[in-house]
Amino acid sequence: MADIRAIIAPVGTSNTPSIASATTALAENKNRGAWMIQNLGTNALFVRLGLGASSTAFHVVLKAGTGNDDGTGGSFAQESGVIFTGIISISGTSPRYCVTEITQ
């Protein structure tokens, strides 16, 4: 029988959720255990693992919602395996998003 402690990695805290528009979605955090971002706006949201996200320099583009905060905007997460712990930046027209970070 597998040791369940090898499968589950408890983490201690999460950030306080809020609707944001800043170009830095998450600051560097060496204790990051998981993170997720969802587009809450009506325009595409460009996400870069690092500084300087733009419509021409990004790692993932998140689909726009049909209305602000309707839950249909795209999302991206790293919840297991290799987790990026550096700065995560965003770009877009009138950006509106919510980001979750769970730390150890």
WOURTA-V363962 format. One record per run of one state. SS is the DSSP state (a for helix, b for strand, c for the rest). FROM is the first residue (numbers start at 0). LEN is the number of residues. If there is no record, write none. Layout:
# WOURTA-V363962
SS_FROM_LEN, SS_FROM_LEN
This chain:
# WOURTA-V363962
c_0_3, a_3_3, c_6_6, b_12_2, c_14_4, b_18_2, c_20_3, b_23_3, c_26_5, b_31_8, c_39_5, b_44_6, c_50_9, b_59_3, c_62_12, b_74_4, c_78_9, b_87_4, c_91_5, b_96_7, c_103_1
